[in-house]
Amino acid sequence: MAEWKTEVDGETIVRSCCWSPPGCHPVGCGVRLHVRDGKLVKIEGDPEHYVTKGALCPRGLAGLEYIYHPDRIIYPMKRAKEDRGKDKWERCTWEEALDLIETNAKAVIAEHGAESILVFGGTGREANYYYSLIAHVVFGSPNSVYAQSGWSCYGPRCTSTGFMMGGGYPEIDYAQKFADRYDHPDYKAPEYIILWGKEPLKSNPDGFWGHSIIEMKRRFGTKICSVDPRITWLGTRCDDVIQVRPGTDTALAMAMLNVITGEDLVDHDFIDKWCAGYEELKERVKEMPPSKAAEICGVDEEQIIRVARAYATARPGSIGWGLAVDQNPNGVQLGQCLIAMMGITGCLDVPGGTILGVVDPAQVQMDASQGIALRYGIMDEAMWNKRIGTDTFPAMTSFIPTAAPDAVLDALETGIPYFPHMGFFSSSNVIGAAITAAPQRWYEALKKMDFNVVTDTFMNPTAMALCDVFLPVASYAEHNAMVLTHYGFNASFFGAVNKAVQVGECKSDVEIMLEVGKRMHPEFWGQYEDDTAYNEANGLNGKLTWNELAQAVTIPTEEPYRKYELGLLRADREPGFASPSHKLELASSLYAYFGDDPLPYYKEPPYGPISTPDLFEDYPLVLTTGARTYVSFHSEHRQIPSLRQVVPDPLLDIHPTTAANLGIGEGDWVWIESPFGKCKQRAHVTATIKPDVVHAMHGWWFPEEDGEEPNLYGNWKSNINVTMPHKVNGKMGFGDCFKNNICKVYKVEE
């Protein structure tokens, strides 16, 4: 194994893992950072990283452009509240910025209570790991906010997992926990993988290294099915592609369970020992025969049967589930079906199946933040119970330590149960990214707040429109940190983020948290001298020292299979699952406790040909959104030249027949209009999408345009979320229409 830091021909080469900007989920890709005269001169993949093995995506390779971009914010800035929306920022010192934050936060707390401070977290990036801590333990507020309507990213999947079996997040097994990977003696490759609403090559979501799909297909002949309304690049390499009508996935999953249970393609030993509610599930899915699902979903009946059999008879099979589960008001029922498929076929936490993680709450800071806040008197139970949305969405707020995002917008607009007065935007481009439905309403509501702070790397629409202080965030090359894939819910390895350079006065998320925390609650934060001391105490948990991790760069978790047999999933270390019954609950007692059906059921998308037939006459296309590209991460990277030239404009995928009927050609600018708003993108005419479906890119704004209000870098021009409704959730509060709305498309004439 190579040293973590070496000197070669006048260069210092630092081996590291990347997570925080320039953007991605916690995959922990291995990098070699070349430094000369204190400046980063080259970024390349690290061949010593046992998972990524020297590969880097375009975003990683463009790191130098990102880190040293002339528009990057590298010093603190401030402006007067009356200048919001105007480019009247002025550079200030860290002391001035921190004084402003301390003074205003303490004034807000004194007059309105700590609960009136909202801390917003973005999707992915390292800040996602800390924003709840900033709310709970820096400001003493219960209101950390991931502002996406219905918490429609990762939250529903984690909740389904937590309610049915207690946590651990199921993920495809690609030998990611073993240093010898596919050569590990206990490993067996999946024979069949279903990628359900997941396109992993472009996003490597949450720590799943997507290229492993290609590795396993090449090395082991693994067969793949893609469930997606589009045929993606990976879909062209699949053995089956089920082009489902967006939002109808639960009907498809129930039909597959109908086949699997009806033909007895199940593992009775696993069911008898470890499952509860199998007979009830079997009866419920009889309501959804493949013929009925085929009609609902717009797919072939025989294909449903064939894929169900292929998965259930594989030894083993695996399922990778993506945002199609989350961004759907019927999504927690879809998650329930997919977990049931993993379990009853005997493919849960076995070699080559869908594996679980050992959840140690002490390893996951955001899990522990509420407990820390209560234990150190920063926040009491009465304050914790003031979280916005606990009465409206108790299922959501019982499992995830945040406020309910839709209820937060309601509170901002109505003042009920109270009006928030301060916002802290932790790398969260709320009005410009993929997060909020109805972003114009968020924009108008957030402008009313008394004081707002943003931490980020570039100026963006949210910062320009709303904020009074800007704190510059360090990239992964500029600080020490640790990567835990799946945020610790199913960690593959401990990964070291090793500092190589300093750019301007940028600070890491942890350093910012410490600086503000020592101003607000020195009785707690004073115990940490710096970010290394914090990482040592809270990230590594006595298992190893920071220097040991830094030098190793990656340390595989080496977790065993069948953890439910070994007592690794429960706090008392007894065999079984951490559910109320200590079994995999196919009929969920917690679903029932929170007022939902304990068994899966299908419900039509709230807008569409069945639910709103009259409206569908005026908006006759199903709109799905949000697929990744190789060159951007949500709303990031729009200003990076080498990346922007690959995808210079936002694109709407539209079928050739549909385009011809509408008089639309390749590259035409078109309006995408829903009952809730409209925006424009360029038409990409492609036969890879269903004829009655269009797909729009998300997170588009234009850094090259005028940043001041009302334009805000063209934030409203191509932002597909302006077409999304507010608060279209399932019974437990999860889900929205990001992937199953309706629209009409017509050519832009001006």
C-alpha positions in Angstrom: 0.0 0.0 0.0 1.3 3.4 -1.0 2.1 6.1 1.7 -0.6 8.6 2.2 1.8 11.5 1.5 4.9 11.4 -0.6 7.4 13.8 -2.1 8.3 13.3 -5.8 10.3 15.7 -8.0 9.3 18.7 -6.0 5.7 17.8 -5.6 3.8 16.6 -2.6 1.3 13.9 -3.5 -1.5 13.4 -1.0 -3.8 10.4 -1.1 -7.3 11.2 0.0 -11.0 10.4 -0.5 -13.4 13.1 -1.8 -16.9 13.9 -0.5 -17.5 17.5 0.1 -17.5 20.0 -2.8 -17.1 19.6 -5.8 -20.2 17.6 -5.1 -21.4 14.1 -4.7 -22.9 11.8 -2.1 -20.5 10.1 0.3 -19.0 7.7 -2.1 -15.4 8.4 -0.9 -13.7 8.1 -4.3 -10.0 7.8 -4.1 -7.8 10.7 -5.3 -4.2 11.6 -5.6 -3.7 15.4 -5.0 -0.5 16.8 -6.5 0.7 20.0 -4.7 3.5 22.2 -5.9 4.5 25.5 -4.0 1.3 25.3 -1.9 -1.0 25.0 -4.9 -3.0 22.0 -6.2 -1.7 21.3 -9.7 -3.2 17.9 -10.6 -6.0 15.6 -9.5 -6.1 12.0 -10.5 -7.7 8.8 -9.4 -6.0 6.8 -6.7 -5.3 3.2 -8.0 -4.6 2.2 -4.4 -8.2 2.8 -3.4 -9.6 -0.7 -3.1 -13.1 0.2 -4.5 -12.7 3.0 -7.0 -9.2 1.7 -8.2 -8.1 4.9 -9.9 -11.4 5.8 -11.6 -12.8 9.3 -11.4 -15.9 10.9 -12.9 -15.7 14.1 -14.9 -16.7 16.1 -11.8 -13.7 14.7 -9.9 -11.4 15.3 -12.8 -12.5 18.9 -13.1 -11.7 19.6 -9.5 -8.9 22.1 -10.3 -11.3 24.2 -12.3 -13.8 24.1 -9.4 -11.3 24.8 -6.6 -9.5 27.7 -8.4 -12.4 29.1 -10.3 -12.2 33.0 -10.3 -15.8 33.3 -9.2 -15.4 31.0 -6.1 -16.1 32.7 -2.8 -13.0 32.3 -0.7 -13.4 35.0 1.9 -16.3 35.9 4.3 -18.7 38.5 3.0 -21.5 40.6 4.5 -24.2 43.0 3.3 -27.1 45.0 4.8 -30.5 43.3 5.0 -32.0 46.0 2.8 -29.5 45.0 0.0 -30.8 41.5 -0.3 -31.1 40.6 -4.0 -28.5 43.2 -4.9 -24.8 42.4 -5.6 -23.6 44.7 -2.7 -21.5 42.2 -0.9 -18.4 43.3 0.8 -15.5 41.3 2.1 -15.2 41.1 5.9 -13.1 39.2 8.4 -14.1 35.9 10.0 -14.4 37.8 13.3 -16.8 40.3 11.8 -18.9 37.6 10.3 -19.0 35.5 13.5 -19.9 38.6 15.5 -22.8 39.3 13.2 -24.1 35.7 13.5 -23.7 35.6 17.3 -25.4 39.0 17.8 -28.3 38.3 15.5 -28.8 34.7 16.6 -28.8 35.6 20.3 -31.2 38.4 19.6 -33.6 36.1 17.8 -33.4 33.5 20.6 -34.1 36.1 23.2 -37.1 37.6 21.5 -38.6 34.6 19.7 -37.0 31.4 21.1 -34.3 29.1 19.6 -37.0 27.3 17.7 -37.4 30.3 15.4 -34.0 29.5 13.8 -34.0 27.1 10.8 -30.9 25.3 9.6 -31.2 24.1 6.0 -29.1 21.2 4.7 -28.4 20.4 1.1 -28.5 17.0 -0.6 -25.2 15.2 -0.5 -22.0 17.0 0.2 -20.4 16.9 3.6 -22.8 19.5 5.0 -25.5 17.0 4.8 -23.8 15.2 7.6 -23.8 18.1 10.0 -26.8 20.4 9.4 -28.9 18.7 12.1 -26.0 19.1 14.5 -25.7 22.8 13.7 -29.4 23.3 14.4 -29.6 21.2 17.6 -26.2 21.7 19.2 -25.0 25.1 17.9 -28.2 27.1 18.0 -30.3 24.8 20.3 -33.1 24.7 17.7 -35.1 21.6 16.9 -35.6 22.8 13.4 -33.1 21.3 11.0 -34.7 21.4 7.5 -34.1 19.4 4.4 -36.5 21.5 2.3 -37.5 18.9 -0.3 -41.2 18.4 -0.3 -42.1 15.1 1.4 -38.4 14.7 2.4 -38.3 12.9 -1.0 -34.7 11.8 -1.1 -33.4 8.9 0.9 -35.8 9.6 3.8 -38.7 7.4 2.6 -36.3 4.5 1.9 -34.6 4.8 5.3 -38.0 5.1 7.0 -39.4 1.9 5.2 -36.2 0.1 6.3 -36.4 1.5 9.9 -40.1 0.7 10.3 -39.9 -2.8 8.8 -36.6 -4.0 10.3 -35.0 -1.3 12.3 -32.4 0.2 10.0 -29.2 -0.7 8.2 -30.1 0.5 4.7 -30.3 -2.3 2.1 -27.7 -2.0 -0.7 -26.5 -4.2 -3.5 -23.6 -6.5 -2.5 -20.5 -5.8 -4.6 -18.0 -7.0 -2.0 -17.5 -3.4 -0.9 -16.8 -4.3 2.7 -13.8 -6.5 2.0 -10.3 -5.4 1.1 -9.9 -8.4 -1.3 -13.3 -7.5 -2.8 -14.5 -10.2 -5.3 -11.8 -12.6 -4.2 -13.1 -12.7 -0.6 -13.8 -16.4 0.2 -17.3 -15.7 1.5 -18.4 -13.6 -1.5 -20.7 -14.7 -4.2 -21.8 -12.4 -7.0 -25.5 -11.6 -7.7 -26.9 -13.6 -10.5 -29.7 -11.0 -11.1 -30.0 -7.4 -10.2 -33.0 -5.2 -10.4 -32.2 -1.4 -10.6 -35.4 0.2 -9.6 -35.6 3.8 -10.5 -31.8 4.0 -10.1 -29.2 5.1 -12.6 -26.0 4.6 -10.5 -23.3 5.3 -13.1 -24.1 9.0 -13.2 -24.6 9.6 -9.5 -23.0 6.9 -7.4 -25.6 7.7 -4.8 -25.0 7.6 -1.1 -21.9 5.5 -1.4 -22.9 2.9 -3.9 -20.1 2.7 -6.5 -22.2 2.4 -9.7 -19.4 1.0 -11.9 -19.5 -2.2 -9.9 -22.6 -3.1 -11.9 -20.4 -3.2 -15.0 -17.6 -5.0 -13.1 -20.0 -7.8 -12.0 -21.6 -8.1 -15.5 -18.2 -8.5 -17.1 -16.6 -10.7 -14.4 -19.6 -12.9 -13.4 -22.2 -12.5 -16.1 -24.6 -10.9 -13.7 -28.0 -10.2 -15.4 -29.6 -6.8 -14.9 -33.2 -5.4 -15.1 -33.8 -1.7 -15.2 -37.2 -0.3 -14.1 -37.3 3.1 -15.6 -39.5 5.0 -18.0 -36.4 5.8 -20.0 -33.8 3.4 -21.6 -30.6 4.7 -20.1 -27.0 3.9 -21.2 -26.9 1.2 -18.6 -30.4 0.1 -19.7 -29.0 -0.7 -23.2 -26.8 -3.3 -21.4 -29.6 -4.8 -19.4 -31.3 -8.1 -20.0 -34.7 -6.4 -19.3 -36.0 -2.8 -19.2 -39.4 -2.3 -17.8 -40.6 1.1 -19.0 -43.1 1.8 -16.3 -45.5 4.8 -16.3 -44.0 7.1 -13.7 -45.6 6.8 -10.3 -47.2 3.4 -10.8 -44.2 1.4 -9.5 -46.0 0.1 -6.5 -48.5 -1.7 -8.7 -45.6 -3.3 -10.6 -43.9 -4.4 -7.3 -47.1 -5.8 -5.9 -47.6 -7.8 -9.1 -44.1 -9.2 -8.8 -44.8 -10.3 -5.3 -48.0 -11.8 -6.6 -46.0 -14.0 -8.9 -43.3 -14.8 -6.3 -45.8 -15.8 -3.6 -48.3 -17.4 -5.9 -45.7 -19.7 -7.5 -44.1 -20.3 -4.1 -40.7 -19.0 -5.2 -39.8 -18.1 -1.7 -37.3 -19.1 1.1 -39.6 -20.7 3.7 -36.8 -21.2 6.1 -36.1 -17.5 6.2 -39.8 -16.6 6.4 -40.5 -19.0 9.2 -37.5 -17.8 11.3 -37.3 -14.2 10.6 -40.5 -12.8 9.1 -43.8 -11.6 10.5 -46.9 -11.1 8.3 -46.1 -13.3 5.3 -49.6 -14.9 5.0 -51.2 -11.4 5.2 -48.8 -10.1 2.5 -49.5 -13.1 0.3 -53.3 -12.4 0.5 -52.8 -8.7 -0.1 -50.8 -9.0 -3.3 -53.5 -11.3 -4.8 -55.3 -8.0 -5.4 -52.6 -7.1 -8.0 -52.2 -9.8 -10.6 -49.7 -9.1 -13.4 -52.5 -8.5 -15.9 -53.9 -5.6 -13.8 -50.5 -4.1 -13.1 -49.6 -4.3 -16.9 -52.7 -2.2 -17.7 -51.9 0.3 -14.9 -48.2 0.6 -15.6 -48.3 0.4 -19.4 -46.0 -2.6 -19.6 -46.2 -6.2 -20.9 -47.8 -8.7 -18.6 -45.3 -11.5 -19.6 -42.4 -9.2 -18.9 -43.6 -8.7 -15.3 -43.9 -12.5 -14.8 -40.5 -13.1 -16.4 -38.6 -10.6 -14.3 -40.3 -11.7 -11.1 -39.3 -15.3 -11.8 -35.7 -14.3 -12.8 -35.2 -12.4 -9.6 -36.8 -14.9 -7.3 -35.0 -17.9 -8.7 -31.6 -16.3 -8.8 -29.2 -17.5 -6.2 -28.8 -14.8 -5.2 -30.6 -11.8 -6.5 -30.2 -8.2 -5.5 -32.2 -5.0 -5.7 -30.9 -1.4 -6.0 -33.6 1.2 -5.3 -33.4 4.8 -6.1 -35.3 8.1 -6.1 -38.4 6.6 -7.9 -39.2 5.1 -4.4 -38.9 8.4 -2.6 -40.4 10.9 -5.1 -43.8 9.3 -5.1 -46.7 9.7 -2.6 -47.2 5.9 -2.8 -43.4 5.4 -2.3 -43.3 4.0 1.2 -45.6 1.2 0.0 -43.2 0.7 -2.9 -40.3 0.5 -0.4 -42.3 -2.0 1.6 -42.7 -4.2 -1.4 -39.1 -4.1 -2.4 -37.9 -5.0 1.1 -40.4 -7.8 1.1 -39.0 -9.1 -2.2 -35.5 -9.0 -0.7 -36.6 -10.9 2.4 -39.0 -13.6 1.3 -36.6 -14.8 -1.5 -33.8 -15.3 1.1 -31.7 -12.6 -0.5 -31.4 -10.2 2.4 -27.9 -9.8 3.9 -26.5 -12.9 2.2 -23.5 -13.0 -0.2 -24.5 -11.3 -3.5 -27.9 -10.3 -2.1 -29.0 -6.9 -0.8 -26.8 -6.4 2.3 -27.4 -4.5 5.5 -25.2 -2.4 7.7 -24.3 -2.5 11.3 -25.8 0.7 12.7 -23.8 2.2 15.5 -25.5 5.5 16.4 -22.3 6.9 17.8 -20.8 6.7 14.3 -23.5 8.9 12.8 -23.4 12.4 14.2 -26.8 13.6 12.9 -28.4 10.6 14.7 -26.8 11.6 17.9 -27.4 15.3 17.7 -30.7 15.4 19.5 -29.3 13.3 22.3 -26.2 15.5 22.6 -28.4 18.6 22.7 -30.6 17.2 25.4 -27.8 15.7 27.5 -25.8 19.0 27.6 -28.8 21.2 28.3 -28.6 23.0 25.0 -32.2 21.9 24.2 -34.8 20.4 26.6 -37.7 18.1 25.8 -40.1 21.0 25.5 -37.9 22.6 22.9 -37.5 19.3 21.0 -41.3 19.0 20.9 -41.6 22.3 19.1 -40.2 20.9 15.9 -42.4 22.1 13.0 -44.5 19.3 11.6 -44.5 16.9 14.5 -48.3 17.1 14.7 -48.9 17.1 11.0 -46.4 14.4 10.0 -45.6 12.4 13.1 -44.3 9.3 11.2 -41.8 11.4 9.3 -40.5 13.3 12.4 -40.5 10.2 14.6 -37.7 8.6 12.5 -35.8 11.5 11.0 -34.4 14.2 13.4 -35.7 17.1 11.3 -38.7 19.4 10.8 -41.2 18.3 8.2 -40.4 20.5 5.1 -43.9 21.1 3.9 -45.0 22.2 7.3 -42.0 24.6 7.4 -43.2 26.4 4.3 -46.7 26.5 5.8 -45.3 28.0 9.0 -43.3 30.6 7.0 -46.5 31.6 5.1 -49.0 31.5 8.0 -47.0 31.9 11.2 -48.6 28.7 12.5 -47.5 27.3 14.9 -45.0 30.2 14.9 -43.0 32.2 12.4 -39.3 31.4 12.0 -37.0 34.5 12.1 -33.5 33.3 11.1 -32.1 30.9 8.5 -28.7 29.2 8.3 -28.3 27.7 4.8 -25.6 25.0 5.1 -24.6 24.4 1.5 -28.3 24.4 0.5 -29.4 26.3 -2.6 -33.0 26.1 -1.5 -34.7 28.1 -4.3 -32.3 27.1 -7.1 -31.6 23.4 -6.7 -33.6 20.2 -6.9 -35.0 20.6 -3.4 -38.1 22.6 -3.1 -41.4 22.2 -4.9 -43.0 25.6 -5.5 -39.7 27.4 -5.1 -41.3 30.8 -5.8 -43.4 30.4 -2.6 -40.2 29.5 -0.6 -38.5 32.5 -2.1 -41.3 34.9 -1.0 -41.6 33.3 2.4 -37.9 33.2 3.2 -37.4 36.9 2.3 -39.4 37.8 5.4 -36.9 36.3 7.8 -34.9 38.7 10.0 -31.4 37.4 9.4 -29.9 34.7 7.1 -26.5 33.1 6.8 -25.2 30.9 3.9 -22.2 28.6 3.8 -21.1 27.6 0.3 -18.5 27.7 -2.4 -20.1 29.9 -5.1 -22.6 32.6 -5.1 -26.0 31.2 -6.1 -29.6 32.3 -6.4 -30.4 31.5 -2.7 -27.4 33.4 -1.4 -28.0 36.4 -3.6 -31.7 36.6 -2.9 -31.9 35.9 0.8 -28.7 36.1 2.8 -26.8 38.7 4.9 -23.6 36.8 5.7 -21.7 34.4 3.4 -19.2 32.0 4.9 -16.8 30.3 2.4 -16.7 26.5 2.5 -13.5 24.5 1.9 -13.4 21.8 -0.7 -12.4 18.2 0.2 -8.8 19.1 -0.8 -8.7 21.8 1.9 -9.5 20.0 5.1 -9.4 16.8 7.1 -12.5 14.8 7.5 -13.9 11.3 7.3 -16.2 9.6 4.8 -18.8 7.0 5.8 -20.8 5.6 2.9 -24.6 5.8 3.4 -23.9 8.3 6.1 -23.0 5.4 8.4 -26.3 3.4 7.8 -24.4 0.9 5.7 -20.8 1.8 5.7 -18.4 0.1 3.3 -15.3 1.6 4.7 -13.9 4.4 6.8 -12.3 6.9 4.4 -9.9 9.7 5.2 -10.3 13.1 3.6 -6.7 14.4 3.9 -6.0 18.1 3.6 -3.6 19.1 0.8 -3.9 22.9 0.4 -5.5 26.0 1.8 -7.4 28.3 -0.5 -8.2 31.8 0.7 -9.8 31.8 4.1 -12.2 28.9 3.4 -13.1 26.6 6.3 -14.7 23.2 6.5 -18.2 22.5 7.6 -16.8 21.2 10.9 -14.6 24.2 11.4 -17.6 26.5 10.8 -19.7 24.5 13.2 -17.0 24.8 15.8 -16.5 28.5 15.3 -20.2 29.4 15.6 -20.7 26.7 18.3 -18.1 28.2 20.6 -19.8 31.6 20.3 -23.3 30.2 21.1 -22.6 27.3 23.5 -19.0 27.3 24.7 -19.9 25.0 27.5 -20.2 22.2 25.0 -18.1 23.2 22.0 -15.1 24.4 24.1 -14.1 20.8 24.6 -12.8 20.7 21.0 -9.7 22.6 20.1 -10.1 22.1 16.4 -11.7 19.9 13.7 -9.1 17.2 14.2 -10.1 16.9 17.9 -13.7 16.8 16.9 -13.1 14.1 14.3 -11.1 12.1 16.7 -13.8 12.2 19.4 -17.0 11.9 17.2 -16.0 10.2 14.0 -13.6 7.5 15.0 -15.2 6.6 18.4 -12.0 5.2 19.9 -11.7 2.5 17.2 -8.5 4.1 15.8 -6.7 7.5 15.9 -7.1 10.2 13.3 -3.4 9.6 12.2 -4.1 5.9 11.7 -7.0 6.6 9.4 -5.2 9.4 7.6 -2.3 7.1 6.8 -4.5 4.1 5.8 -6.8 6.4 3.7 -9.4 3.6 3.5 -10.2 0.9 6.1 -12.9 -1.6 5.0 -15.5 -2.4 7.6 -15.2 -6.2 7.0 -18.7 -6.8 8.3 -20.1 -10.3 8.2 -23.2 -11.5 6.4 -26.5 -12.6 8.0 -26.2 -10.0 10.8 -29.7 -10.9 12.0 -28.4 -14.3 13.1 -25.4 -12.8 14.9 -27.1 -10.1 17.0 -25.6 -7.2 15.1 -28.8 -5.4 14.2 -30.2 -4.9 17.7 -29.0 -2.8 20.6 -29.2 -5.7 23.0 -27.1 -7.8 20.5 -29.7 -10.6 20.4 -30.5 -12.3 17.1 -33.2 -10.7 15.0 -34.1 -7.3 13.7 -34.6 -4.0 15.5 -38.3 -3.8 14.7 -41.0 -4.0 17.4 -41.4 -7.8 16.8 -37.7 -8.3 16.3 -38.6 -9.7 12.9 -38.8 -8.4 9.3 -42.3 -7.0 9.5 -44.0 -7.7 6.1 -47.1 -6.3 7.8 -45.7 -3.3 9.6 -46.9 -2.5 13.0 -45.3 0.9 12.8 -47.1 1.7 9.5 -50.3 0.9 11.4 -49.3 2.9 14.4 -49.0 6.0 12.3 -52.3 5.5 10.7 -51.4 3.8 7.5 -52.2 0.3 6.2 -49.7 -2.2 7.6 -49.7 -3.9 4.2 -48.7 -2.5 0.8 -51.4 -1.0 -1.4 -51.4 0.8 -4.8 -52.6 4.4 -5.1 -52.6 6.3 -8.4 -50.4 9.4 -8.7 -52.3 12.5 -7.6 -52.2 13.9 -11.1 -52.6 11.8 -14.3 -54.9 10.1 -16.7 -56.7 8.2 -14.0 -56.7 10.6 -11.0 -57.4 13.8 -12.9 -58.8 12.8 -16.4 -60.3 16.3 -17.2 -57.0 18.0 -16.2 -55.0 15.5 -18.2 -56.9 16.5 -21.4 -55.2 19.9 -21.0 -51.9 18.5 -19.8 -51.6 15.2 -21.7 -48.0 14.2 -20.9 -46.6 12.6 -17.8 -43.6 14.6 -16.5 -40.8 13.0 -14.7 -37.7 14.8 -13.6 -34.3 14.7 -11.9 -32.1 12.1 -13.6 -28.4 12.9 -13.2 -25.8 13.8 -15.8 -22.1 12.9 -15.6 -21.1 16.5 -15.4 -23.2 18.1 -12.7 -24.4 17.4 -9.2 -27.9 18.9 -8.7 -27.4 22.6 -9.2 -23.6 22.6 -8.9 -21.0 22.9 -11.7 -22.9 25.1 -14.0 -20.0 27.6 -14.1 -17.2 25.0 -14.7 -16.2 25.4 -18.4 -15.1 21.8 -19.2 -18.3 20.4 -17.7 -20.7 23.0 -19.0 -19.6 22.4 -22.6 -20.7 18.8 -22.3 -24.3 19.8 -21.3 -24.6 23.5 -22.0 -28.4 23.8 -21.7 -31.1 22.0 -19.8 -32.7 19.3 -21.9 -36.2 17.8 -22.1 -36.3 14.2 -23.4 -39.2 13.7 -25.7 -40.2 10.8 -28.0 -39.9 11.4 -31.8 -43.6 10.7 -32.4 -44.7 13.1 -29.7 -42.2 15.8 -30.9 -43.4 15.5 -34.5 -47.1 15.8 -33.4 -46.2 19.0 -31.6 -44.0 20.5 -34.3 -40.9 20.3 -32.2 -37.4 19.5 -33.5 -34.1 18.6 -31.9 -32.7 21.6 -30.0 -35.8 23.7 -30.0 -36.5 25.6 -26.9 -39.9 24.5 -25.5 -42.2 25.5 -22.7 -43.0 22.8 -20.1 -46.2 23.8 -18.4 -48.0 22.1 -15.6 -51.1 23.3 -13.7 -48.7 25.0 -11.2 -46.2 26.8 -13.4 -44.0 26.7 -16.5 -40.3 26.9 -17.5 -38.4 26.3 -20.7 -35.7 23.8 -21.7 -34.3 22.5 -25.0 -35.9 19.5 -26.6 -33.9 16.4 -26.9 -35.7 14.1 -29.3 -35.0 10.5 -28.4 -36.7 7.1 -28.8 -35.4 6.0 -25.4 -38.4 7.4 -23.6 -42.0 6.3 -23.5 -44.1 8.2 -26.1 -46.5 9.6 -23.4 -43.7 10.7 -21.0 -41.3 13.6 -21.0 -38.2 13.9 -18.8 -36.8 17.3 -17.7 -33.4 18.1 -16.1 -33.4 19.6 -12.7 -31.4 22.2 -10.8 -30.8 24.6 -13.7 -29.7 28.2 -13.2 -27.3 30.3 -15.3 -24.2 31.7 -13.4 -23.3 33.7 -16.5 -26.5 35.8 -16.3 -27.3 38.8 -14.1 -27.4 37.7 -10.5 -29.5 40.5 -9.1 -33.2 40.4 -8.5 -35.5 39.8 -10.3 -33.3 37.6 -12.6 -31.3 35.8 -9.9 -29.0 34.1 -12.5 -32.0 33.1 -14.6 -33.2 31.0 -11.6 -36.9 30.9 -12.8 -36.2 30.3 -16.5 -35.5 26.6 -16.6 -36.0 25.5 -13.1 -38.4 22.5 -13.5 -39.4 22.7 -9.8 -41.6 25.7 -10.6 -44.0 23.2 -12.2 -44.3 21.2 -9.0 -47.1 21.4 -6.4 -46.6 22.0 -2.7 -47.5 19.2 -0.3 -48.7 16.2 -2.3 -47.7 13.6 0.2 -48.7 10.0 1.2 -50.4 9.3 4.5 -47.1 9.3 6.5 -46.0 12.6 4.9 -43.5 11.3 2.4 -43.3 11.8 -1.3 -44.2 14.3 -4.0 -44.7 14.6 -7.7 -41.1 15.2 -8.8 -41.2 12.0 -10.9 -44.9 11.8 -11.7 -46.5 15.1 -12.5 -48.4 16.1 -15.7 -47.6 18.8 -18.3 -48.0 20.1 -21.8 -45.1 20.9 -24.1 -45.1 23.5 -26.8 -42.5 25.4 -28.8 -41.1 28.7 -27.6 -41.9 31.2 -30.3 -40.0 34.3 -29.2 
